[in-house]
Amino acid sequence: MKLWATAALALLFSVAAAHADDLQKAFDAVGATLQKDGGGLVPLYAACPKKNADPWLYVGSSVVVFFSETDRAILVNAGLCNGGNGSAQYLVIIENGVATLADVGLKDMSFLANNMYAEGNTLSLYGNRWLNNDPHCCPSKKAILEYNVKTHQRKLTIVGDDKP
C-alpha cells in the first residue's frame, strides 16, 4: 500500500510541476508582449510596481485546457496594476513546448471569456459581448468565441438576447 501511495504522490507532483512550467511559459509570453509597450505582467497584485503609470498587469487567474495529449491552451485573466475597473485576457497556445500568444479578439468592452473548453482542434470560449452603447458594467450579450488552433480561424456567435 505504501508503494502505491508513494507512486501516486510522485505522479501528482510531476503533473503539478508540468502545469507550473506551462503557466510560467504563458505568463512569459504575455509579459513579453506587454514589455513592448513599457509594461509587464506580475504574478500577484501585491507585486505591482509602485509607479504604475505604465501598462502593468497582474495575474488574476488562469484556465488550462488540453486539446491534445501534449498541447494545451491557457487563458490568462489579468487586472490593471494602476486600478480601475478594466481587465485583460490573453489566450496562449502551447504546442510542442512552445508558447504563442493567439490573436483571437479578447478585449475589455468587446468580448471577455468566463470559461473555455476544447473539442478536437477547436477551443470554445464562452463569455460576455459588449455592444457599442453598453456601459462597462453591463455587457448586453452572451457569446461563444470558437478558435481553431490549427487554422487560426475564429468565429464569434451571439447566444443570448438579454436586451432588445
C-alpha positions as CSV (number, residue, x, y, z in Angstrom):
1,M,0.0,0.0,0.0
2,K,2.8,2.4,0.9
3,L,4.5,1.8,-2.5
4,W,1.3,2.6,-4.4
5,A,0.7,5.8,-2.3
6,T,4.3,6.9,-3.0
7,A,3.9,6.3,-6.7
8,A,0.6,8.2,-6.8
9,L,2.1,11.1,-4.9
10,A,5.2,11.2,-7.3
11,L,2.8,11.3,-10.3
12,L,0.8,14.1,-8.8
13,F,3.9,16.2,-8.2
14,S,5.2,15.6,-11.7
15,V,1.8,16.7,-13.2
16,A,1.8,19.8,-10.9
17,A,5.3,20.7,-12.0
18,A,4.4,20.3,-15.7
19,H,1.3,22.6,-15.2
20,A,3.5,25.2,-13.3
21,D,6.0,25.2,-16.2
22,D,3.2,25.7,-18.7
23,L,1.7,28.6,-16.7
24,Q,5.2,30.2,-16.5
25,K,5.5,29.9,-20.3
26,A,2.1,31.5,-20.7
27,F,2.9,34.3,-18.3
28,D,6.3,34.9,-20.0
29,A,4.6,35.1,-23.4
30,V,2.1,37.7,-22.1
31,G,4.8,39.6,-20.3
32,A,7.0,39.8,-23.4
33,T,4.1,41.4,-25.3
34,L,3.4,43.9,-22.6
35,Q,7.1,44.9,-22.4
36,K,6.9,46.2,-25.9
37,D,4.6,49.0,-24.6
38,G,6.7,49.6,-21.4
39,G,4.7,47.4,-19.1
40,G,4.8,43.8,-17.9
41,L,3.0,41.1,-16.1
42,V,3.4,40.2,-12.4
43,P,2.0,37.1,-10.6
44,L,0.2,39.0,-7.9
45,Y,-1.4,42.4,-7.3
46,A,1.0,42.9,-4.4
47,A,3.9,42.6,-6.8
48,C,2.7,45.5,-9.0
49,P,5.3,48.3,-9.4
50,K,4.9,51.2,-7.1
51,K,4.9,53.6,-10.0
52,N,2.3,52.1,-12.2
53,A,1.7,54.7,-14.9
54,D,2.9,52.1,-17.4
55,P,0.6,49.3,-18.7
56,W,1.5,46.8,-16.0
57,L,-0.9,43.9,-15.3
58,Y,-1.2,41.3,-12.6
59,V,-2.4,37.7,-13.0
60,G,-5.9,37.3,-11.6
61,S,-6.5,33.7,-12.6
62,S,-5.8,31.3,-15.4
63,V,-7.5,28.3,-17.1
64,V,-5.6,25.4,-18.6
65,V,-7.4,23.3,-21.3
66,F,-5.7,20.3,-23.1
67,F,-6.6,19.9,-26.8
68,S,-4.2,17.0,-27.3
69,E,-2.0,14.8,-25.1
70,T,0.9,17.3,-25.3
71,D,-0.7,20.6,-26.3
72,R,-2.8,23.0,-24.3
73,A,-4.4,26.4,-24.3
74,I,-4.1,28.8,-21.3
75,L,-6.5,31.7,-20.8
76,V,-4.8,34.3,-18.6
77,N,-7.1,36.8,-16.8
78,A,-5.3,39.9,-15.7
79,G,-6.1,43.1,-13.8
80,L,-4.7,46.6,-14.1
81,C,-2.0,47.4,-11.6
82,N,-3.0,51.1,-11.7
83,G,-6.5,50.2,-10.6
84,G,-9.7,51.0,-12.4
85,N,-12.4,48.5,-13.5
86,G,-10.7,47.4,-16.7
87,S,-9.4,43.9,-17.3
88,A,-7.5,42.0,-19.9
89,Q,-7.4,38.4,-21.2
90,Y,-4.8,36.6,-23.2
91,L,-5.0,33.2,-24.9
92,V,-1.7,31.4,-25.0
93,I,-1.4,28.2,-27.1
94,I,1.4,25.8,-26.1
95,E,2.3,23.3,-28.8
96,N,5.4,21.1,-28.6
97,G,6.5,23.1,-25.6
98,V,6.4,26.5,-27.4
99,A,4.1,29.2,-26.1
100,T,2.4,31.5,-28.6
101,L,0.0,34.3,-27.9
102,A,-3.1,33.8,-30.0
103,D,-4.8,36.9,-31.5
104,V,-8.4,35.9,-31.0
105,G,-10.1,39.3,-30.3
106,L,-10.2,39.1,-26.5
107,K,-10.6,42.7,-25.3
108,D,-12.3,44.6,-22.5
109,M,-15.5,46.2,-23.7
110,S,-15.6,43.8,-26.6
111,F,-15.5,40.2,-25.6
112,L,-14.2,38.5,-22.4
113,A,-14.5,34.8,-21.7
114,N,-15.8,33.3,-18.5
115,N,-14.7,29.7,-19.3
116,M,-13.2,27.6,-22.1
117,Y,-13.3,24.1,-23.3
118,A,-11.7,22.1,-26.2
119,E,-13.2,19.7,-28.7
120,G,-10.6,18.5,-31.2
121,N,-8.6,21.4,-32.5
122,T,-11.3,23.9,-31.6
123,L,-11.3,26.0,-28.4
124,S,-14.7,27.4,-27.4
125,L,-14.6,30.4,-25.1
126,Y,-18.0,31.3,-23.5
127,G,-18.4,34.8,-22.2
128,N,-19.8,38.4,-22.5
129,R,-20.0,40.6,-25.5
130,W,-20.4,44.3,-25.2
131,L,-22.3,46.2,-27.9
132,N,-21.5,49.8,-28.8
133,N,-23.8,51.5,-26.3
134,D,-23.2,49.1,-23.4
135,P,-21.7,50.6,-20.2
136,H,-18.7,48.9,-18.8
137,C,-20.6,47.3,-16.0
138,C,-23.2,45.7,-18.2
139,P,-22.4,43.8,-21.4
140,S,-25.7,43.0,-23.0
141,K,-24.9,39.8,-24.8
142,K,-23.6,36.3,-24.1
143,A,-21.4,34.9,-26.8
144,I,-19.2,32.0,-27.8
145,L,-15.8,32.6,-29.5
146,E,-14.6,29.5,-31.4
147,Y,-10.9,29.4,-32.3
148,N,-9.3,26.6,-34.4
149,V,-5.7,26.2,-33.1
150,K,-4.5,24.7,-36.4
151,T,-6.1,27.1,-39.0
152,H,-6.2,30.1,-36.6
153,Q,-9.7,30.9,-37.8
154,R,-12.1,32.4,-35.3
155,K,-15.9,32.8,-35.1
156,L,-17.9,34.9,-32.6
157,T,-21.5,33.8,-32.2
158,I,-24.0,35.7,-30.0
159,V,-26.0,33.2,-28.0
160,G,-28.2,35.4,-25.7
161,D,-30.6,38.1,-26.2
162,D,-30.7,39.8,-22.8
163,K,-31.6,43.2,-24.2
164,P,-33.9,44.1,-27.1
